Amino acid sequence: MKKNTVKQIKQKNITEEKKTRVWISVLCAFLLGGIIGYGVHYVMVNWNGFFVVCPDGNKPDKNGCCSGEVYTDAGDGWMVCCPNGGDNCFPPMK
């Protein structure tokens, strides 16, 4: 009788260890997925900032306009970049 009880306790401990390992693995996978997902999101949101350059080879200013362009209110909450003295406006590069 005593041998069965010891055997049952050992089996219970092994089962509990396996459950704990599974939950730790699930948690690690979730955290790793979150980190990778955040990295992908960051790259996609800032994709243009990594590669977009103005015709002069420089990056746009903080508003998304190149040198020689003016950040202008086009009305209805739309902001655009317009060349100095021109009306060929376009959305800012961001």
All heavy atoms as an XYZ file, in Angstrom:
723
protein
N       0.819     -1.184      0.000
C       0.000      0.000      0.000
C       0.866      1.251      0.000
O       0.573      2.196     -0.708
C      -0.908     -0.041      1.235
C      -1.909      1.033      1.255
S      -3.255      0.486      0.219
C      -4.548      1.425      0.760
N       1.918      1.227      0.811
C       2.782      2.390      0.924
C       3.503      2.669     -0.397
O       3.677      3.803     -0.787
C       3.776      2.169      2.056
C       4.476      3.417      2.473
C       5.278      3.154      3.718
C       5.802      4.457      4.263
N       6.568      4.315      5.438
N       3.926      1.607     -1.107
C       4.609      1.782     -2.387
C       3.702      2.459     -3.410
O       4.139      3.298     -4.178
C       5.095      0.434     -2.917
C       6.268     -0.109     -2.172
C       6.746     -1.384     -2.819
C       7.952     -1.905     -2.060
N       8.503     -3.112     -2.648
N       2.434      2.096     -3.424
C       1.486      2.723     -4.342
C       1.335      4.203     -4.049
O       1.235      5.029     -4.967
C       0.124      2.028     -4.271
C       0.124      0.702     -4.998
O       0.990      0.465     -5.833
N      -0.825     -0.147     -4.678
N       1.279      4.564     -2.786
C       1.121      5.963     -2.408
C       2.338      6.782     -2.845
O       2.207      7.870     -3.402
C       0.914      6.100     -0.880
O      -0.161      5.265     -0.480
C       0.636      7.526     -0.500
N       3.532      6.251     -2.627
C       4.757      6.951     -3.035
C       4.783      7.091     -4.555
O       5.128      8.139     -5.092
C       6.002      6.189     -2.513
C       7.272      6.763     -3.108
C       6.055      6.216     -0.998
N       4.400      6.031     -5.246
C       4.365      6.061     -6.707
C       3.365      7.095     -7.215
O       3.634      7.839     -8.151
C       4.014      4.671     -7.234
C       4.139      4.531     -8.716
C       3.885      3.098     -9.140
C       4.034      2.949    -10.632
N       3.761      1.572    -11.060
N       2.205      7.169     -6.585
C       1.188      8.136     -6.976
C       1.674      9.566     -6.737
O       1.446     10.466     -7.543
C      -0.112      7.879     -6.215
C      -0.848      6.643     -6.657
C      -2.047      6.332     -5.783
O      -2.221      6.925     -4.720
N      -2.880      5.387     -6.236
N       2.357      9.786     -5.621
C       2.878     11.126     -5.308
C       3.923     11.530     -6.347
O       3.926     12.662     -6.835
C       3.449     11.161     -3.881
C       2.309     11.032     -2.861
C       4.242     12.436     -3.647
C       2.774     10.885     -1.437
N       4.819     10.593     -6.710
C       5.835     10.896     -7.721
C       5.192     11.218     -9.072
O       5.583     12.158     -9.746
C       6.802      9.724     -7.871
C       7.780      9.596     -6.732
C       8.747      8.452     -6.970
C       9.734      8.343     -5.821
N      10.694      7.244     -6.022
N       4.189     10.431     -9.454
C       3.494     10.694    -10.715
C       2.794     12.046    -10.684
O       2.785     12.788    -11.665
C       2.486      9.582    -11.007
C       3.128      8.287    -11.433
C       2.114      7.171    -11.625
O       0.973      7.291    -11.187
N       2.545      6.090    -12.258
N       2.211     12.394     -9.544
C       1.536     13.687     -9.409
C       2.539     14.825     -9.545
O       2.281     15.816    -10.222
C       0.813     13.766     -8.067
C       0.011     15.021     -7.880
C      -0.702     15.034     -6.549
C      -1.466     16.326     -6.379
N      -2.067     16.448     -5.059
N       3.710     14.671     -8.921
C       4.742     15.708     -9.009
C       5.238     15.868    -10.440
O       5.450     16.978    -10.920
C       5.910     15.386     -8.079
C       5.567     15.595     -6.622
O       4.604     16.281     -6.295
N       6.343     14.989     -5.742
N       5.426     14.753    -11.139
C       5.869     14.812    -12.539
C       4.815     15.501    -13.397
O       5.128     16.345    -14.232
C       6.187     13.385    -13.056
C       7.441     12.848    -12.365
C       6.352     13.389    -14.566
C       7.721     11.380    -12.626
N       3.552     15.175    -13.176
C       2.462     15.794    -13.923
C       2.416     17.298    -13.662
O       2.258     18.093    -14.592
C       1.116     15.147    -13.538
O       1.200     13.745    -13.772
C      -0.013     15.735    -14.354
N       2.576     17.697    -12.411
C       2.562     19.131    -12.077
C       3.749     19.845    -12.706
O       3.624     20.978    -13.173
C       2.545     19.310    -10.565
C       1.219     18.946     -9.932
C       1.236     19.044     -8.412
O       2.266     19.459     -7.839
O       0.213     18.705     -7.804
N       4.921     19.206    -12.731
C       6.092     19.816    -13.360
C       5.847     20.013    -14.858
O       6.212     21.046    -15.418
C       7.325     18.936    -13.151
C       7.897     19.005    -11.751
C       9.114     18.097    -11.588
O       9.757     17.760    -12.606
O       9.410     17.735    -10.436
N       5.236     19.031    -15.510
C       4.945     19.149    -16.939
C       3.971     20.291    -17.202
O       4.140     21.058    -18.147
C       4.383     17.836    -17.480
C       5.409     16.743    -17.620
C       4.806     15.478    -18.187
C       5.842     14.373    -18.313
N       5.255     13.129    -18.834
N       2.938     20.415    -16.363
C       1.985     21.518    -16.530
C       2.679     22.856    -16.355
O       2.430     23.803    -17.104
C       0.837     21.382    -15.526
C      -0.135     20.281    -15.836
C      -1.238     20.227    -14.789
C      -2.200     19.092    -15.046
N      -3.236     19.000    -13.998
N       3.556     22.952    -15.372
C       4.280     24.202    -15.134
C       5.153     24.544    -16.332
O       5.187     25.694    -16.779
C       5.149     24.074    -13.860
O       4.309     23.749    -12.759
C       5.890     25.364    -13.575
N       5.835     23.541    -16.871
C       6.688     23.779    -18.043
C       5.867     24.238    -19.238
O       6.291     25.094    -20.007
C       7.464     22.523    -18.389
C       8.575     22.228    -17.413
C       9.334     21.000    -17.799
N      10.313     20.668    -16.780
C      10.923     19.514    -16.698
N      10.661     18.566    -17.582
N      11.794     19.299    -15.747
N       4.710     23.652    -19.411
C       3.839     24.045    -20.527
C       3.424     25.499    -20.369
O       3.490     26.285    -21.324
C       2.607     23.120    -20.623
C       1.566     23.709    -21.552
C       3.016     21.735    -21.071
N       3.011     25.896    -19.172
C       2.585     27.282    -18.963
C       3.738     28.258    -19.121
O       3.570     29.348    -19.678
C       1.919     27.451    -17.588
C       0.507     26.986    -17.610
C      -0.014     25.894    -17.007
C      -0.575     27.595    -18.322
N      -1.353     25.779    -17.284
C      -1.730     26.817    -18.091
C      -0.694     28.716    -19.139
C      -2.966     27.124    -18.634
C      -1.926     29.018    -19.681
C      -3.049     28.222    -19.426
N       4.916     27.873    -18.670
C       6.088     28.741    -18.856
C       6.400     28.873    -20.347
O       6.700     29.957    -20.841
C       7.296     28.200    -18.065
C       7.046     28.394    -16.563
C       8.583     28.884    -18.494
C       8.075     27.736    -15.677
N       6.294     27.768    -21.088
C       6.533     27.811    -22.538
C       5.515     28.701    -23.238
O       5.863     29.481    -24.127
C       6.471     26.405    -23.122
O       7.470     25.589    -22.561
N       4.264     28.587    -22.846
C       3.215     29.420    -23.440
C       3.473     30.892    -23.141
O       3.369     31.748    -24.024
C       1.819     28.994    -22.930
C       0.755     30.017    -23.302
C       1.454     27.623    -23.469
N       3.838     31.200    -21.914
C       4.126     32.585    -21.535
C       5.315     33.133    -22.318
O       5.273     34.258    -22.824
C       4.383     32.675    -20.030
C       4.705     34.055    -19.488
C       3.538     35.010    -19.713
C       5.039     33.974    -18.012
N       6.376     32.334    -22.434
C       7.550     32.776    -23.196
C       7.204     32.995    -24.664
O       7.653     33.976    -25.272
C       8.671     31.755    -23.059
S       9.429     31.734    -21.421
N       6.406     32.101    -25.232
C       6.001     32.258    -26.631
C       5.170     33.524    -26.814
O       5.335     34.263    -27.787
C       5.216     31.030    -27.091
N       4.269     33.792    -25.871
C       3.454     35.000    -25.931
C       4.322     36.254    -25.855
O       4.147     37.194    -26.633
C       2.437     34.982    -24.787
C       1.537     36.171    -24.757
C       0.510     36.320    -25.663
C       1.728     37.161    -23.803
C      -0.312     37.427    -25.632
C       0.910     38.266    -23.761
C      -0.113     38.394    -24.684
N       5.268     36.275    -24.922
C       6.148     37.438    -24.791
C       7.028     37.618    -26.025
O       7.201     38.734    -26.512
C       7.007     37.302    -23.534
C       6.264     37.418    -22.212
C       7.196     37.110    -21.047
C       5.658     38.792    -22.047
N       7.573     36.522    -26.535
C       8.402     36.608    -27.733
C       7.584     37.099    -28.924
O       8.032     37.947    -29.695
C       9.023     35.246    -28.037
C       9.963     35.195    -29.234
C      11.164     36.106    -29.009
C      10.421     33.771    -29.479
N       6.359     36.600    -29.048
C       5.474     37.062    -30.120
C       5.161     38.548    -29.994
O       5.114     39.271    -30.981
N       4.969     39.011    -28.759
C       4.709     40.430    -28.535
C       5.895     41.291    -28.927
O       5.734     42.347    -29.542
N       7.084     40.833    -28.575
C       8.296     41.592    -28.915
C       8.479     41.641    -30.426
O       8.751     42.697    -31.003
C       9.523     40.978    -28.222
C       9.427     41.207    -26.705
C      10.811     41.552    -28.769
C      10.422     40.405    -25.896
N       8.316     40.505    -31.083
C       8.458     40.466    -32.547
C       7.365     41.304    -33.201
O       7.626     42.066    -34.140
C       8.429     39.019    -33.049
C       9.700     38.287    -32.607
C       8.274     38.964    -34.570
C       9.692     36.802    -32.858
N       6.143     41.203    -32.696
C       5.036     41.992    -33.241
C       5.269     43.480    -33.097
O       5.004     44.254    -34.019
N       5.804     43.895    -31.940
C       6.099     45.315    -31.743
C       7.173     45.769    -32.724
O       7.077     46.852    -33.304
C       6.554     45.581    -30.307
C       6.955     47.014    -30.091
C       5.989     48.001    -29.922
C       8.286     47.394    -30.088
C       6.344     49.321    -29.747
C       8.649     48.711    -29.908
C       7.676     49.671    -29.739
O       8.043     50.977    -29.575
N       8.191     44.937    -32.932
C       9.254     45.290    -33.872
C       8.730     45.441    -35.289
O       9.069     46.398    -35.993
N       7.876     44.517    -35.711
C       7.290     44.598    -37.054
C       6.419     45.846    -37.168
O       6.482     46.568    -38.169
C       6.474     43.325    -37.364
C       5.626     43.497    -38.611
C       7.397     42.127    -37.500
N       5.623     46.113    -36.139
C       4.776     47.311    -36.145
C       5.628     48.572    -36.246
O       5.332     49.468    -37.033
C       3.921     47.346    -34.877
C       3.183     48.628    -34.681
N       2.105     48.987    -35.449
C       3.387     49.655    -33.823
C       1.670     50.177    -35.068
N       2.444     50.598    -34.078
N       6.694     48.652    -35.476
C       7.563     49.831    -35.488
C       8.152     50.047    -36.880
O       8.176     51.168    -37.392
C       8.683     49.669    -34.457
C       9.622     50.843    -34.416
C       9.285     51.990    -33.714
C      10.834     50.818    -35.098
C      10.135     53.077    -33.682
C      11.685     51.899    -35.074
C      11.327     53.029    -34.364
O      12.172     54.105    -34.348
N       8.627     48.982    -37.493
C       9.228     49.110    -38.831
C       8.174     49.544    -39.848
O       8.419     50.416    -40.676
C       9.898     47.787    -39.255
C      10.265     47.806    -40.729
C      11.138     47.537    -38.408
N       6.974     48.967    -39.772
C       5.937     49.326    -40.746
C       5.476     50.766    -40.580
O       5.251     51.465    -41.564
C       4.762     48.365    -40.635
C       5.103     46.969    -41.119
S       3.735     45.842    -41.058
C       2.764     46.431    -42.422
N       5.342     51.232    -39.346
C       4.907     52.610    -39.118
C       5.975     53.590    -39.576
O       5.675     54.641    -40.135
C       4.577     52.824    -37.622
C       4.450     54.293    -37.285
C       3.304     52.086    -37.257
N       7.242     53.248    -39.373
C       8.338     54.159    -39.705
C       9.034     53.803    -41.016
O      10.127     54.278    -41.275
C       9.357     54.157    -38.571
C       8.768     54.701    -37.306
O       8.318     55.842    -37.276
N       8.724     53.890    -36.269
N       8.406     52.963    -41.833
C       9.036     52.483    -43.066
C       9.531     53.629    -43.936
O      10.669     53.626    -44.385
C       8.036     51.629    -43.839
C       8.609     50.988    -45.050
C       8.480     51.401    -46.335
C       9.413     49.811    -45.082
N       9.137     50.549    -47.178
C       9.729     49.566    -46.434
C       9.911     48.956    -44.120
C      10.519     48.495    -46.831
C      10.683     47.883    -44.519
C      10.976     47.663    -45.855
N       8.672     54.614    -44.152
C       9.079     55.741    -45.001
C      10.225     56.524    -44.389
O      11.070     57.037    -45.106
C       7.899     56.672    -45.261
C       6.907     56.067    -46.224
O       7.243     55.165    -46.948
N       5.686     56.558    -46.200
N      10.238     56.626    -43.073
C      11.316     57.356    -42.417
C      12.671     56.710    -42.613
O      13.697     57.367    -42.539
N      12.684     55.403    -42.875
C      13.956     54.722    -43.088
C      14.492     54.957    -44.491
O      15.686     54.974    -44.713
C      13.807     53.212    -42.875
C      13.481     52.828    -41.464
C      12.417     51.991    -41.197
C      14.223     53.294    -40.398
C      12.112     51.619    -39.898
C      13.925     52.935    -39.102
C      12.868     52.095    -38.853
N      13.604     55.110    -45.477
C      14.035     55.099    -46.866
C      13.695     56.354    -47.666
O      14.248     56.555    -48.724
C      13.430     53.886    -47.585
C      13.823     52.598    -46.938
C      12.909     51.879    -46.195
C      15.111     52.122    -47.032
C      13.274     50.691    -45.583
C      15.490     50.938    -46.419
C      14.564     50.221    -45.696
N      12.758     57.180    -47.217
C      12.330     58.336    -47.996
C      13.363     59.445    -47.890
O      13.783     59.809    -46.802
C      10.961     58.850    -47.497
C      10.616     60.169    -48.162
C       9.904     57.823    -47.768
N      13.761     59.935    -49.028
C      14.668     61.078    -49.074
C      14.132     62.074    -50.096
O      13.413     61.716    -51.022
C      16.114     60.668    -49.443
C      16.743     59.871    -48.328
C      16.174     59.905    -50.730
N      14.488     63.296    -49.906
C      14.071     64.367    -50.817
C      14.950     64.342    -52.070
O      15.994     63.690    -52.090
C      14.208     65.710    -50.112
S      13.127     65.850    -48.671
N      14.536     65.073    -53.110
C      15.337     65.100    -54.347
C      16.784     65.552    -54.122
O      17.674     65.143    -54.870
C      14.596     66.101    -55.235
C      13.184     66.060    -54.755
C      13.276     65.798    -53.278
N      17.023     66.369    -53.078
C      18.390     66.819    -52.816
C      19.200     65.782    -52.014
O      20.350     66.002    -51.691
C      18.392     68.167    -52.091
C      17.686     68.122    -50.740
O      17.235     67.036    -50.324
O      17.593     69.190    -50.091
N      18.570     64.635    -51.696
C      19.273     63.569    -50.988
C      19.136     63.613    -49.479
O      19.592     62.709    -48.794
N      18.520     64.660    -48.950
C      18.324     64.779    -47.506
C      16.971     64.203    -47.101
O      16.083     64.045    -47.929
C      18.405     66.250    -47.073
C      19.780     66.826    -47.287
O      20.775     66.156    -47.035
N      19.836     68.053    -47.773
N      16.828     63.946    -45.808
C      15.536     63.488    -45.298
C      14.609     64.689    -45.132
O      15.070     65.813    -44.947
C      15.711     62.787    -43.951
C      16.334     61.418    -44.076
C      16.215     60.658    -42.787
C      16.647     59.235    -43.001
N      16.314     58.369    -41.893
N      13.295     64.460    -45.167
C      12.351     65.556    -44.945
C      12.473     66.110    -43.525
O      12.967     65.433    -42.630
C      10.978     64.909    -45.140
C      11.217     63.565    -45.710
C      12.623     63.204    -45.462
N      11.991     67.342    -43.339
C      12.014     67.940    -41.999
C      10.963     67.286    -41.105
O      10.296     66.335    -41.514
C      11.819     69.459    -42.077
C      10.459     69.866    -42.625
O       9.577     68.998    -42.772
O      10.277     71.063    -42.890
N      10.810     67.806    -39.892
C       9.889     67.179    -38.926
C       8.439     67.181    -39.402
O       7.636     66.370    -38.966
C       9.991     67.870    -37.569
C       9.514     69.302    -37.567
C       9.617     69.921    -36.205
C       9.108     71.355    -36.262
N       9.149     71.987    -34.979
N       8.077     68.077    -40.319
C       6.714     68.121    -40.856
C       6.531     67.238    -42.088
O       5.418     67.063    -42.562
C       6.329     69.563    -41.214
C       6.288     70.446    -39.997
O       5.840     70.030    -38.939
N       6.785     71.664    -40.136
N       7.624     66.715    -42.637
C       7.540     65.861    -43.820
C       7.760     66.597    -45.120
O       7.496     66.061    -46.190
N       8.243     67.833    -45.042
C       8.489     68.634    -46.256
C       9.991     68.709    -46.531
O      10.807     68.711    -45.617
C       7.937     70.045    -46.082
S       6.147     70.094    -45.807
N      10.323     68.784    -47.814
C      11.719     68.923    -48.212
C      12.115     70.396    -48.198
O      11.277     71.285    -48.064
C      11.909     68.337    -49.616
S      11.636     66.558    -49.676
N      13.402     70.654    -48.374
C      13.858     72.042    -48.392
C      13.248     72.751    -49.602
O      13.072     72.151    -50.666
C      15.385     72.108    -48.446
O      15.853     71.442    -49.594
N      12.862     73.991    -49.425
C      12.209     74.760    -50.480
C      10.704     74.566    -50.507
O      10.031     75.091    -51.384
N      10.169     73.830    -49.553
C       8.724     73.618    -49.467
C       8.215     74.196    -48.149
O       8.934     74.245    -47.166
C       8.388     72.119    -49.531
C       8.821     71.461    -50.820
C       8.681     69.961    -50.784
O       8.466     69.383    -49.708
O       8.804     69.363    -51.853
N       6.962     74.612    -48.175
C       6.347     75.224    -47.000
C       5.220     74.323    -46.507
O       4.384     73.874    -47.308
C       5.796     76.632    -47.341
C       5.152     77.270    -46.129
C       6.895     77.520    -47.897
N       5.201     74.045    -45.215
C       4.143     73.255    -44.583
C       2.930     74.167    -44.461
O       2.946     75.167    -43.756
C       4.631     72.775    -43.222
C       3.772     71.740    -42.542
C       3.528     70.510    -43.123
C       3.235     71.983    -41.286
C       2.773     69.553    -42.481
C       2.480     71.034    -40.632
C       2.256     69.806    -41.239
O       1.509     68.865    -40.586
N       1.839     73.848    -45.179
C       0.709     74.751    -45.327
C      -0.592     74.076    -44.930
O      -0.788     72.890    -45.186
C       0.598     75.201    -46.804
O       1.866     75.678    -47.235
C      -0.424     76.284    -46.981
N      -1.503     74.868    -44.341
C      -2.839     74.377    -43.997
C      -3.718     74.480    -45.237
O      -3.957     75.561    -45.762
C      -3.411     75.218    -42.855
C      -4.770     74.735    -42.385
O      -5.242     73.687    -42.863
O      -5.359     75.409    -41.517
N      -4.205     73.332    -45.716
C      -5.050     73.313    -46.909
C      -6.525     73.404    -46.548
O      -7.379     73.366    -47.417
C      -4.785     72.044    -47.708
N      -6.851     73.505    -45.283
C      -8.242     73.574    -44.845
C      -8.779     72.199    -44.480
O      -8.243     71.168    -44.874
N      -9.823     72.196    -43.700
C     -10.468     70.960    -43.251
C      -9.502     70.015    -42.539
O      -9.642     68.799    -42.614
C     -11.148     70.225    -44.405
C     -12.345     70.983    -44.952
O     -12.980     71.722    -44.171
O     -12.642     70.835    -46.153
N      -8.498     70.563    -41.890
C      -7.545     69.750    -41.133
C      -6.462     69.087    -41.966
O      -5.694     68.294    -41.457
N      -6.400     69.391    -43.252
C      -5.380     68.809    -44.119
C      -4.156     69.713    -44.155
O      -4.256     70.902    -44.422
C      -5.910     68.648    -45.542
C      -6.931     67.566    -45.670
C      -8.271     67.702    -45.560
C      -6.676     66.194    -45.897
N      -8.881     66.485    -45.720
C      -7.921     65.533    -45.927
C      -5.525     65.446    -46.079
C      -8.033     64.170    -46.130
C      -5.654     64.086    -46.290
C      -6.893     63.470    -46.314
N      -3.002     69.139    -43.902
C      -1.746     69.870    -44.004
C      -0.996     69.324    -45.213
O      -0.961     68.118    -45.449
C      -0.906     69.697    -42.735
C      -1.591     70.238    -41.479
S      -1.991     71.991    -41.547
C      -0.392     72.725    -41.389
N      -0.399     70.222    -45.995
C       0.297     69.833    -47.218
C       1.626     70.555    -47.312
O       1.862     71.549    -46.621
C      -0.556     70.142    -48.474
C      -1.797     69.281    -48.509
C      -0.930     71.607    -48.534
N       2.478     70.060    -48.179
C       3.747     70.724    -48.484
C       3.602     71.382    -49.848
O       3.204     70.732    -50.822
C       4.888     69.710    -48.527
S       5.226     68.925    -46.953
N       3.903     72.667    -49.912
C       3.796     73.410    -51.169
C       5.147     74.041    -51.481
O       5.804     74.592    -50.598
C       2.757     74.523    -51.053
S       1.096     73.923    -50.712
N       5.565     73.987    -52.750
C       6.804     74.682    -53.128
C       6.646     76.186    -52.905
O       5.536     76.717    -52.994
C       6.961     74.380    -54.612
C       5.978     73.310    -54.931
C       4.934     73.320    -53.859
N       7.728     76.857    -52.571
C       7.682     78.309    -52.394
C       7.136     78.962    -53.650
O       7.651     78.766    -54.752
C       9.079     78.864    -52.103
C       9.501     78.614    -50.679
O       8.672     78.432    -49.794
N      10.800     78.587    -50.460
N       6.027     79.699    -53.496
C       5.431     80.418    -54.613
C       4.684     79.528    -55.601
O       4.311     79.981    -56.665
N       4.465     78.266    -55.262
C       3.786     77.367    -56.196
C       2.488     76.830    -55.604
O       2.190     77.011    -54.432
N       1.710     76.191    -56.450
C       0.456     75.629    -55.968
C       0.385     74.117    -56.209
O      -0.658     73.513    -56.125
C      -0.738     76.313    -56.644
C      -0.725     76.166    -58.152
O       0.262     75.633    -58.693
O      -1.710     76.580    -58.786
N       1.512     73.500    -56.534
C       1.575     72.061    -56.744
C       1.850     71.384    -55.390
O       2.938     70.900    -55.134
C       2.667     71.727    -57.765
C       2.660     70.266    -58.132
O       1.696     69.559    -57.863
N       3.727     69.821    -58.753
N       0.820     71.348    -54.544
C       0.972     70.852    -53.178
C       0.718     69.342    -53.118
O       0.041     68.779    -53.981
C       0.002     71.574    -52.250
S       0.253     73.357    -52.233
N       1.250     68.714    -52.091
C       1.104     67.271    -51.921
C       1.195     66.947    -50.430
O       1.692     67.753    -49.635
C       2.180     66.523    -52.710
C       3.560     67.021    -52.430
C       4.305     66.501    -51.379
C       4.117     68.031    -53.187
C       5.569     66.971    -51.108
C       5.376     68.519    -52.927
C       6.110     67.984    -51.877
N       0.726     65.767    -50.032
C       0.797     65.390    -48.613
C       2.242     65.263    -48.160
O       3.120     64.887    -48.941
C       0.101     64.011    -48.567
C      -0.678     63.916    -49.818
C       0.017     64.774    -50.838
N       2.499     65.562    -46.899
C       3.872     65.437    -46.371
C       4.344     63.985    -46.362
O       3.553     63.056    -46.257
C       3.760     65.956    -44.941
C       2.438     66.616    -44.827
C       1.574     66.085    -45.905
N       5.646     63.813    -46.489
C       6.241     62.479    -46.374
C       6.455     62.202    -44.903
O       7.032     63.022    -44.192
C       7.589     62.425    -47.097
C       7.471     62.561    -48.583
S       9.056     62.323    -49.407
C       9.819     63.916    -49.181
N       5.966     61.100    -44.403
C       6.141     60.755    -42.978
C       6.577     59.340    -42.873
O       6.269     58.501    -43.609
C       4.835     60.952    -42.209
C       4.425     62.403    -42.185
C       4.658     63.003    -40.850
C       4.255     64.456    -40.894
N       4.311     65.151    -39.730
